[in-house]
Amino acid sequence: MRGLIVSAFFTVLLLLLPSRLISQEAHSSSPSTDSDLDGLSDQLEQSLLERFTPTFMIDLKECSNLPAEFSSGLSSPTASVENGTIYGQVFPTKLADDKRQLAEIHFYHLWKQDCGAHGHPLDAEHVSVLVQRAALSNGSVAWEAKYWYAAAHEDTVCDVSQITRASTIRAEDHGATIWISADKHASFLNPELCQRGCGSDRCAQTKPLNISQIVNLGEIEKPMNGTVWTSSAQWPLAKKMTQSDFPPASLARLESLPETDIAWFNPGRHPAQGMIAISDMTSQKIGNGGDSAAAAMSTATDSTNNALNQSYRKTVNAIGTSARRVKKVFRPK
């Protein structure tokens, strides 16, 4: 009798155990889990990271190989393997004139070293996108990109970081194409803009990066996936993670420019302020503009090209007329 009771007990235990394990597994992967406590679920953050992952164009002869994967659980950033890992961060944000839910997404390409001029160990670079949540007519929800930002030599005299509308680079519902300069790893929204820094950037011979994985960093106070090295003083990653790339002043200045413009994020720091890069999105030609360009880089329409051509012809004619008048005045009698 006692044997039957014991047997029945273990039978019930075995029946209950799988359901308990399933319950725990379901809880651990619940859509409401928010590991970094920023108000956005882990599931939503990962889906946004995957949807808006950029296409990174890297140099064929990149001296640091590929963006690296860093060892989990270490306080000091240690590159374990250069395998094309991209790290991401997603956090909620707000704009004064927009009541819809917004999120800022940072994509970090982290390198074992900067091996260009004035190189150094470890290199933390990134691009960002500001996305908004919208309800569709069929009752479903969609996220759409509003603005893109590319960091290039941030906080240096060679800072040529850029910002633009997502529609300008046709990256509203997917990731933008980003060009990474060889060895220095600055990010550019247009390959021709790679020439506009202090002269050390090159984006001539590139190939798409084969991304091995996208790892969510979480937040500085609540790192995810063992990325405790994010707060290390060995690189400026913590600062990049705790500041927005879409401040109101920068967005207001961008909105005052034509819809085809890619603007310098810090125009006053650019060594060639007042220059404008003209592009028809196919030939990517570079040209000069007037003071009204306000240090913006414009992916301009044909009408802009025509206007510049007319301006050029008028200038040449004016110079020619002036030269003839001077020659006439000083002509020997």
C-alpha positions as CSV (number, residue, x, y, z in Angstrom):
1,M,0.0,0.0,0.0
2,R,2.8,2.3,1.0
3,G,4.5,1.5,-2.3
4,L,1.4,2.5,-4.3
5,I,1.2,5.8,-2.4
6,V,4.8,6.7,-3.2
7,S,4.4,5.7,-6.8
8,A,1.3,7.8,-7.1
9,F,3.2,10.8,-5.5
10,F,6.0,10.7,-8.0
11,T,3.6,10.2,-10.9
12,V,1.8,13.4,-9.9
13,L,5.1,15.2,-9.4
14,L,6.3,14.3,-12.9
15,L,3.0,15.5,-14.4
16,L,3.2,18.8,-12.6
17,L,7.0,19.5,-13.2
18,P,6.8,20.1,-17.0
19,S,4.0,22.6,-16.6
20,R,5.9,24.5,-14.0
21,L,9.0,24.6,-16.2
22,I,6.9,25.8,-19.1
23,S,5.4,28.5,-16.9
24,Q,8.9,29.7,-15.8
25,E,10.1,29.7,-19.4
26,A,7.1,31.7,-20.6
27,H,7.6,34.2,-17.8
28,S,11.3,34.7,-18.6
29,S,10.4,35.5,-22.3
30,S,7.3,37.5,-21.5
31,P,6.6,40.3,-23.9
32,S,6.4,42.6,-20.9
33,T,9.9,41.9,-19.6
34,D,11.9,45.1,-19.3
35,S,15.4,44.2,-18.2
36,D,16.9,47.7,-18.4
37,L,13.8,49.4,-16.8
38,D,13.5,52.1,-19.4
39,G,9.8,51.5,-20.1
40,L,10.2,49.6,-23.3
41,S,10.1,45.8,-23.3
42,D,13.1,43.7,-24.3
43,Q,11.0,42.2,-27.1
44,L,10.0,45.5,-28.5
45,E,13.6,46.8,-28.3
46,Q,15.0,43.8,-30.2
47,S,12.3,44.1,-32.9
48,L,13.2,47.7,-33.4
49,L,16.9,47.0,-33.5
50,E,16.4,44.3,-36.1
51,R,14.0,46.4,-38.3
52,F,16.2,49.5,-38.4
53,T,19.6,47.9,-38.5
54,P,21.7,49.9,-41.0
55,T,23.7,48.5,-43.9
56,F,27.3,49.3,-42.9
57,M,29.6,49.8,-45.9
58,I,33.2,49.0,-44.7
59,D,36.5,49.4,-46.5
60,L,37.9,46.3,-48.3
61,K,41.3,46.9,-46.7
62,E,40.1,47.9,-43.2
63,C,43.1,47.5,-40.9
64,S,41.0,46.6,-37.9
65,N,39.2,43.8,-39.7
66,L,35.5,43.9,-38.5
67,P,33.6,45.4,-35.5
68,A,34.4,43.3,-32.5
69,E,32.4,41.3,-30.0
70,F,33.5,42.1,-26.4
71,S,33.8,39.7,-23.6
72,S,30.7,39.4,-21.4
73,G,30.9,40.1,-17.7
74,L,34.2,42.1,-17.7
75,S,34.3,45.7,-16.5
76,S,37.1,46.5,-18.9
77,P,36.2,46.3,-22.6
78,T,38.1,43.4,-24.1
79,A,37.6,42.4,-27.7
80,S,37.2,38.7,-27.8
81,V,36.7,38.2,-31.6
82,E,36.3,40.5,-34.6
83,N,33.2,39.0,-36.1
84,G,30.9,41.9,-37.2
85,T,28.9,42.2,-34.0
86,I,26.7,45.3,-33.8
87,Y,25.5,46.6,-30.4
88,G,22.3,48.4,-30.0
89,Q,20.5,50.6,-27.5
90,V,16.8,51.6,-27.5
91,F,15.2,54.2,-25.2
92,P,12.0,56.2,-25.1
93,T,12.2,60.0,-25.8
94,K,9.9,62.9,-26.5
95,L,9.6,65.9,-28.7
96,A,7.7,69.0,-27.6
97,D,5.4,69.1,-30.7
98,D,4.8,65.4,-31.1
99,K,2.5,63.5,-28.8
100,R,3.1,60.1,-30.4
101,Q,5.4,57.6,-28.8
102,L,9.0,58.1,-29.9
103,A,12.1,56.0,-29.4
104,E,15.7,56.7,-30.1
105,I,17.8,53.8,-31.4
106,H,21.6,53.8,-31.3
107,F,23.7,51.3,-33.3
108,Y,27.3,50.9,-32.1
109,H,30.0,49.5,-34.2
110,L,32.8,48.9,-31.7
111,W,36.3,48.2,-32.9
112,K,39.4,46.7,-31.3
113,Q,41.4,49.7,-32.4
114,D,41.5,52.9,-34.4
115,C,44.5,52.2,-36.7
116,G,44.4,55.4,-38.7
117,A,46.4,58.6,-38.1
118,H,46.8,59.2,-34.4
119,G,45.4,55.7,-33.7
120,H,44.5,54.3,-30.4
121,P,43.2,51.0,-28.8
122,L,39.4,50.7,-28.7
123,D,37.1,52.7,-30.9
124,A,33.4,53.3,-30.1
125,E,31.5,54.7,-33.0
126,H,27.7,54.8,-33.8
127,V,24.8,56.0,-35.8
128,S,21.3,56.7,-34.6
129,V,17.7,56.9,-35.7
130,L,14.6,58.5,-34.1
131,V,11.5,56.5,-34.7
132,Q,7.8,57.1,-34.0
133,R,4.9,54.8,-33.3
134,A,1.8,55.2,-35.4
135,A,-1.5,53.4,-35.4
136,L,-2.6,52.1,-38.9
137,S,-6.1,52.2,-40.3
138,N,-6.5,48.4,-39.8
139,G,-5.8,48.7,-36.1
140,S,-2.2,47.5,-36.2
141,V,0.8,49.5,-35.0
142,A,3.9,50.5,-37.1
143,W,7.1,52.3,-36.3
144,E,8.6,54.8,-38.8
145,A,11.9,56.5,-38.9
146,K,11.8,60.4,-38.7
147,Y,15.5,61.3,-38.6
148,W,18.9,59.7,-39.0
149,Y,22.2,60.8,-37.4
150,A,25.8,59.6,-38.2
151,A,28.7,60.3,-35.8
152,A,32.0,61.3,-37.4
153,H,34.8,62.5,-35.2
154,E,32.4,63.6,-32.4
155,D,33.7,66.3,-30.1
156,T,36.9,67.0,-32.0
157,V,37.9,69.9,-34.3
158,C,37.3,67.5,-37.2
159,D,33.7,66.8,-36.2
160,V,31.6,66.3,-39.3
161,S,28.7,64.4,-37.8
162,Q,25.5,64.7,-39.9
163,I,21.8,64.7,-39.4
164,T,18.9,64.4,-41.9
165,R,15.3,63.5,-42.4
166,A,14.7,59.8,-43.0
167,S,12.8,60.6,-46.2
168,T,15.9,62.3,-47.6
169,I,17.9,59.1,-47.6
170,R,14.9,56.9,-48.2
171,A,15.2,55.1,-44.9
172,E,11.8,55.5,-43.3
173,D,10.8,51.9,-42.8
174,H,14.2,50.2,-42.7
175,G,17.8,50.8,-41.9
176,A,19.9,53.5,-43.7
177,T,23.0,52.7,-45.7
178,I,26.0,54.0,-43.7
179,W,29.6,54.4,-45.0
180,I,32.4,53.7,-42.5
181,S,35.7,55.4,-43.2
182,A,38.7,53.1,-43.5
183,D,40.7,52.7,-40.3
184,K,39.2,55.8,-38.5
185,H,35.6,54.4,-38.5
186,A,33.7,57.7,-38.8
187,S,30.1,57.2,-40.0
188,F,28.7,59.0,-43.1
189,L,25.2,59.1,-44.6
190,N,26.6,59.6,-48.1
191,P,30.0,58.3,-49.4
192,E,31.0,61.7,-50.9
193,L,30.7,63.3,-47.4
194,C,33.6,61.1,-46.4
195,Q,35.9,63.6,-48.1
196,R,34.7,66.6,-46.0
197,G,36.5,66.0,-42.7
198,C,40.1,66.9,-42.0
199,G,41.3,64.8,-44.9
200,S,42.0,61.5,-43.2
201,D,38.7,59.7,-44.1
202,R,38.3,57.3,-47.1
203,C,35.2,55.5,-48.2
204,A,36.2,54.6,-51.8
205,Q,36.4,50.8,-51.9
206,T,33.7,49.4,-49.6
207,K,31.6,46.2,-49.1
208,P,28.5,45.6,-47.0
209,L,29.3,44.3,-43.5
210,N,28.1,40.8,-42.8
211,I,26.5,41.4,-39.3
212,S,26.9,38.3,-37.1
213,Q,24.6,39.4,-34.3
214,I,22.8,42.4,-32.8
215,V,23.3,42.6,-29.0
216,N,21.2,44.9,-26.8
217,L,23.4,46.9,-24.5
218,G,20.5,48.0,-22.2
219,E,21.3,51.2,-20.3
220,I,24.4,52.3,-18.4
221,E,22.7,51.7,-15.0
222,K,21.1,48.5,-16.2
223,P,23.4,46.8,-18.7
224,M,22.0,43.8,-20.5
225,N,23.7,40.6,-21.9
226,G,26.7,41.0,-19.7
227,T,27.8,44.3,-21.2
228,V,29.1,45.8,-18.0
229,W,32.0,47.3,-19.8
230,T,29.8,50.0,-21.3
231,S,30.6,52.4,-18.4
232,S,34.4,51.9,-18.7
233,A,36.5,55.1,-18.7
234,Q,38.7,53.5,-21.4
235,W,36.4,54.9,-24.1
236,P,33.6,57.5,-24.5
237,L,30.8,54.9,-24.9
238,A,29.0,55.9,-21.7
239,K,28.7,59.5,-22.9
240,K,27.3,58.4,-26.2
241,M,24.7,56.2,-24.4
242,T,23.5,58.9,-22.1
243,Q,22.9,61.8,-24.5
244,S,20.4,62.2,-27.3
245,D,21.5,62.7,-30.9
246,F,18.3,64.6,-31.7
247,P,18.2,67.7,-29.6
248,P,15.5,70.3,-30.3
249,A,17.9,72.9,-31.6
250,S,19.4,70.6,-34.2
251,L,16.0,69.4,-35.4
252,A,14.7,73.0,-35.7
253,R,17.7,74.0,-37.8
254,L,17.3,70.9,-40.0
255,E,13.6,71.6,-40.5
256,S,14.5,75.2,-41.7
257,L,16.5,73.7,-44.6
258,P,15.2,72.1,-47.8
259,E,13.9,68.6,-47.5
260,T,16.8,67.3,-49.6
261,D,19.5,68.5,-47.2
262,I,21.9,66.5,-45.1
263,A,23.1,69.0,-42.5
264,W,26.2,69.2,-40.4
265,F,25.3,68.4,-36.8
266,N,27.8,71.0,-35.5
267,P,28.2,73.5,-38.5
268,G,30.4,75.9,-36.6
269,R,33.1,73.2,-36.1
270,H,33.3,72.2,-39.8
271,P,36.6,73.3,-41.4
272,A,34.8,74.3,-44.6
273,Q,31.6,76.0,-43.2
274,G,29.6,77.5,-46.0
275,M,30.3,74.7,-48.5
276,I,27.5,72.6,-49.8
277,A,27.7,69.1,-51.3
278,I,25.3,68.8,-54.3
279,S,24.0,65.4,-55.2
280,D,21.2,64.1,-57.4
281,M,21.2,60.8,-55.5
282,T,22.8,59.0,-58.4
283,S,25.9,60.7,-59.5
284,Q,26.8,62.0,-56.0
285,K,28.5,65.0,-57.5
286,I,30.1,67.6,-55.2
287,G,29.8,71.3,-55.7
288,N,30.0,74.6,-54.0
289,G,27.1,76.7,-52.7
290,G,26.6,80.2,-51.3
291,D,26.3,81.5,-47.8
292,S,22.6,80.6,-47.7
293,A,23.6,77.0,-47.6
294,A,24.3,77.5,-43.9
295,A,26.9,74.7,-43.8
296,A,24.3,72.2,-45.0
297,M,25.1,69.4,-47.3
298,S,22.3,69.1,-49.8
299,T,21.1,66.1,-51.9
300,A,19.6,68.6,-54.3
301,T,17.1,68.3,-57.1
302,D,17.8,69.1,-60.7
303,S,16.3,72.6,-60.2
304,T,19.1,73.3,-57.6
305,N,21.7,72.2,-60.1
306,N,20.2,74.4,-62.8
307,A,20.2,77.4,-60.4
308,L,23.9,76.8,-59.5
309,N,24.8,76.5,-63.2
310,Q,23.1,79.8,-64.0
311,S,24.8,81.4,-61.0
312,Y,28.1,80.1,-62.3
313,R,27.5,81.4,-65.8
314,K,26.4,84.8,-64.5
315,T,29.5,85.1,-62.3
316,V,31.8,84.2,-65.3
317,N,30.0,86.7,-67.5
318,A,30.3,89.4,-64.8
319,I,34.0,88.8,-64.4
320,G,34.5,88.9,-68.2
321,T,32.6,92.2,-68.5
322,S,34.6,93.7,-65.7
323,A,37.9,92.6,-67.3
324,R,36.9,94.2,-70.6
325,R,36.0,97.4,-68.9
326,V,39.3,97.5,-67.1
327,K,41.2,96.7,-70.3
328,K,39.3,99.5,-72.1
329,V,40.1,102.1,-69.3
330,F,43.8,101.3,-69.3
331,R,44.2,100.7,-73.1
332,P,47.1,102.9,-74.3
333,K,46.0,105.7,-76.6
